[in-house]
């Protein structure tokens, strides 16, 4: 793993107008998404009188089916210009979301429509993320990737802190579909921003197939699985792949259980619950601002390992939460520590991953990573819900926390030299020389 330090001046250098447009597009769509946080469950409950089973189905099926539909999109995106793909997926999400307020206004909204829209937007979101990672690598110099990822991370935590409370207020004033409209508009604005970057982009070339069977335009099974194959063959990415999926899945699995515990047995008010998760997002801003400085001082490898370990040690505190102000302070403190560590880890990890993947594999690797993470989160969330019914909410949280404590073992502790490239893939050789 590369452990070099970036020059201090690279943190302050302008990343250029194309990146500024990409960043602005990300900011507006991220804010729209956070504004519409839990919008579909709210619409299902308030407009369709959906019960717990339907709401759970909406959350799980949208993520799982969307992820499965996104599997062939990574290879398809790989050999196409990324910015048109990003614009198309933004417009697709905008159009799909706008069908919800339209149907609601006409009295035609159904649970089935919500489910279809959730699947479409979920698949489009994964496709957008795969294309965006490859686009960022094309727009930003290698030594500036950490700065760029740090800005995305800071923006993400800012929108997470501000969006849900404002969205809840808008729903209270204007009804359940207002934030869906806002989210749709944010995707339209994102598409306009990405379109303004321009189209001077050359996609990676697909290797010529030796067969003359006319299959050059079709995706083979090897191409569909190429993202997973590359990750699993890479010593460091392989363990990070499992680590990040498992940590994200466990954190997300604990979230609804903590909501049940705090809003139910412990008697916290909804505003207190919201405050407990909005306030600690400040840690994400702090961590993302510190990431570049820490890498300059300690090196990429050490920061990745230390931050990756620390982000896994805080969950046990959530199993100890009690009623009253002391319990609220405990949740805020644990979440603040957890999110600060994530704010450091995420941009360093995202940068390292982009550095390790050659240009003609980036979209497929990012797509495989996102699909796996989405499926893992859905499965662990469902599994921990069943576990809570069997052993109790607090015990289930504690078991997730204990499992999280073991995840630092799935970090690339042993430095290994870059793999020699296969002659069949010259792009891999170019990627390894950049380490």
N, C-alpha and C positions, 0 to 999 in steps of 0.2 A: 504494500500500500504506500502510495506517495505520501511523504511527510514534509515536503518542502513548504517554505513560507512565502507568501505573496508579498511583493513590495508594498510598503505602507501607502505610498501614493496611489496605488490601484484602487483603494477604498474610496478615494475622493474624486477620482477621475470620472468625467461624464461618460455614461454608457451609450450615448448617442440618441438621436431622434427615433429610430426604429424601436429601440428598447423602450423608450419613454412611452411610445404609443402602445406597445404590447403591455407594459405595466399599467397604463391607464385603463386599457380594456379589461385586464384582469381585475383591477380594483373595482370598477363599476359592476362587473358581473358577480364578483365575490360579495359585494355589498347587497346586491339584489337577492342573491341566494341566501345570505344570512338574514336579510329582512323577511324572507319567506321561510324561515326555519320552522319545520314541522307544519308547513302550510297545508299539505295534503291530509294529514291526520285531523287537523282542525276543520278543514272543509268537510271531511267525511263525518266527523262528529256533529258539527254545528248545522250542516246543511242536509245531511243524509241520515242522521241518527244512527250512525254506524256503531257497532259494539266493539268490545276489546278484540275479539277474534278477527273482525274485518280490518281493524286498524293495524293489528300485527301482521296480517296478510299483506296489507298495502305496503308496509315498511319492508318486509322480508322479500316478497315476490318482486317488487320493483327493483331492488338491488340485485337479487340473484339472477333473474331473467335478463335484466339489462346487462349484467356482467357476461352472461353466456352469449348474448347476441354480439357483444363487443369482441369476442375471441377472434373472429376472422378480420376484424377491422384493423388490427395492428399491422399485419402483413399487407393489407390493401393500402393503408396509409403510407407505408414505408417508402414506396416508389412513386409517390405523388408529391406535388408541391404542398407544403404543410399549411401555408396561410389560407389558400382557398378551402381546404378541408376544415380549418378552424372557423372560417366565416360560414360555411355551410352548416356545421353543427350548431353554431350559435343561432342561425336563422331557423333551423329545425326545432331547437328547444323553444325559441320564441313562439313559433307557430303552434307547437303542441300545447304549450301552456295557455295560449290565448283561447284555445277551444274550451277551457274550463270556465272562465267568466262568461263566455258567450252562451254556453249551455246553461249555466246557472241563471243568467238573465232571462232566458227563454223557458225556464222551468223544465229543462230536459236533462239536467246533469244526473249521471248514474255512477254507482260505485265501479262498474266495469270500465267506464271512461277514465276515471281517476287511475285505475290500475294500468290501463294502456298508456296513458300519459306518463306515469311514473316509470314504466319500462322504457319508453322511447327516450325520455330525458336522461335516464340512467345510462343507457347505451351511448347516447350522444355525448354525455359528460366524459365517459371513459375514452371515447375516440378523440375528443378535444384535448384531453390531458396528454395523450400519447403524441399527438401532433404538436402541442405546445412545447413539450420538452425538446423535441427535435428542432423546432423553430428557434427556441432560446439558444441552443447550441450553435445554430447557424448565425444568429444575430450578434452574439457576444463572444469576445475573445476568451480563450481558456483561462487566462489569469483573472478575468473579471466575473467568472461564473459564480463564485461565492458571494460577491457583492450583489449580483442580480438575484440569486436565490434568497439572500438575506432580506432584500426589499420585498420580495413576494411573501416571505414568511411574516414579516412585520405587518404587511397589508392584510394578510389572512387573519392574524390575531386581532387587528384593529376592527375589522368588519365583524368578527365573532363577538367582540365586546359590545359593539354599538348596535348591530343589526337586530338581534332577537328582541331586546326590550322595545325598540322603536316599532318593530313589526307587530309585537303584541299590542301596543297602543293603537296602531292603525287598525288592526282587526277589531279592537273594542269600539272604535269610532265609526268605521265604515263597513264592517261586515267581513265574512271569512275569506272572500276571494280577492280582496284589495292587494294583498301582498303577492298573490300569484300574478296579477297584472304588473306590479312593480318588477318582479323577477323577469317576466317576459320582456319588458322594456329594457332592462339592464342587458339582456343578451343581444337585443337589437343594437344598442349603443356599443357593446363590445365588438360586434361584427363590423360596425362602421370604423371603429378604431383600428382593428386589424387590417381592414381593407385599405386604410390610409397608409399603412406601412409600405405598400407597393407589391408588385408581383415579380420582382427581379430575383427569382429563386430557382435553382436547378436541383431537381430531385435526384437522389442516388440512383444509379443505374442497376437494373436487375441483371444478374449474371445470365448469360445466354445459355439456353438449354440445348444439349447436344442432340436431343431427339427431334425428329421431324414429324411428330404426331399432332402438331397444331395445338399443343397444350400450353404454349407460352403465356397465354393470357389468363390461365386458371391457377388458383392457389393450390399447391400440393399440401399433403399432410405435413411434410417437413417444414414448409414455409409457415404453416399455421402454428407450429410448435417451436419455431426458431427462437422466439423470445425466451421461452422457458429453457430450451436447450442451452442457450448461451449463458443464462444465469446459473443454471445448475452445473455447468462445466467450469465456471469461474470460482476459484476457491473462496475469495473474500465475498463476492456478491452472493454466493450460495447461502452462506450463514446469515448475511444481512437480510436476504430475502425472507428466510424463515423468521428471523428476529422481528423485523418490522411488521410482518403480517400478524404474528402472535401478540406483540405488544399492543398494536392498534385494536385487534380483536378483543383482548381482555379489557382494555380501557373502555371500549364502547359497550361491552357486555355488562360492565359494572354500572354504567350511566343510568339505565332505566331502573335497576334495582335500588340505587341510591335515591332516585326520585320517589319510588314507592316507600322507602324507609323514612325519608325526610318529610314528605307530604302526608304520609299516613301515620305510622306509629309515633313518630317524634313530634308531629303537630306543627311543623314549620309552615308559615304562610307562603303562597306562591311567589310573592315579591322577594321573600328571603331566599327561597330556592334559586330564583333568577339571579339575585345579587351574588350568591355563593359561587356561581359559575361565570358571571360577567366580569366581576372585579379581578379575579386571578388572571384574566387574559392580558393584563398589564405585563405579566411575566413573559408572555410570548414576545412582546415588544422589546423587553429588556434583553431576553436571550438572543433574539435575532440581531440586535445591535452589537451584542458582545461577541457573536460568533467569529466575525472577521478578525477582531483584535486577539481573540484567544488562539486562533490558528496561526497568526503572525508570531505569537510568543511561544506556543507549545508545539505547533505543527499539527497538520491535519489528522494524522493517525491518532495521536494522544487525545485530541479533543473528541474525535468520533467515539473512541472507546470509553472515555470518562463520562461524557454526556450520555452516551447510550446506556451505560450502567446506572447512572444516577436517575434517569427518567423512569427506571423500573422499580425503584425502592420505596416510592411514596404511597402506593396503593394500600398497604396494610393500615395506614392511618384512617382511611375511610371506613374500615370495619369497626372503628372505635367511636364513631360519632355518636353523641348523645343529644338530649334536648337542650333548649335554651341558648343563650348567647355563647356559652362555651362551645357547644356543638357547632354553631355557625362559624365561629372563629377557627375551629379545627378544620372544617371543610375548606374554608378560604385559604388557610395556611398550606394544607396538603396540596390543593389544586394549584396554588401559586408556585410552590416548589416544583411540582410535576410539569406545569406548563412552561416555566422558565427553562428547565432542562430540555424540554422538547423544542423550545425556541432556539436553543443552541444547536441541538443535534440535527434537526430537520434540514436546514440549509447546508450544513457541512456534509451530511449524508447525500442530499440531492446532488451536490456538486461532485462528490466522489463518484457517484453512480454514473453521471454523465461523462466523467473523465474515463471511466473504464469501458464504456460501450462505444464501438466504432459507429461512424455516421450511418452506415447502411443497416444497422441493427437497432438504432435508438427507439424508433416508434414501436417496434415489436417488443423490445424489452420493457419499455414503460407501460405498454398495453398489458403485457403478461403480468407485470407487477401490480397494476391497478385492479385487474380482474381477480387475481388471487387475493388481494387485500379485501376487496369488496365481498367476495364469497366467504372468506374467513370471518369477517365481522358479522355477517348475517348468520352464519352457522353458530358461532360462539354466543351471539346474543340470544338466539333461540335456545341453545343448550343450557345457558345459565338461567334463563327464565324457568325452564323445567326443573333445574337443580334447586332454584329458590323455592319452588313449590314443595320439593321433597325435604329439604334440610333447613329451610328458613332463609330469609333475605340476608340477614347479617352474616350467617355462616357461608352463604354462597359468595358474598363479597370477599370474605376472608380467604376462601379457597382460590378465587381468582387472583388475589393479591399474592398468595404463596406461590402460585404458578408463575406470576410475573417476576418474582424474585429469582427464578431460575433462568430467565431469558438472557441475562448478561453473558451466560455461557455460550450463547449463539451470536457472539460478536467475533470479528476476525482478529483474535488476540495474537496469533502467530504470523509475523510478516512473511510473505512469500514473494518470490520474484515473479514478474509478469510471465504468463504463458507464452511460449513461442507460437507464432501464428501458423495456421495451416496454409500451404501454398494455394489452396482453392479459395481462400478468402483474404486477398491482399489488404482489405480494409482493416482487418483485425491487426495486421502487422503495423499499420499506420497508427492504430489506437494504442498498441502496446509501446510504441516508440515514444508516445507523448507522456508516458507515466514518469 
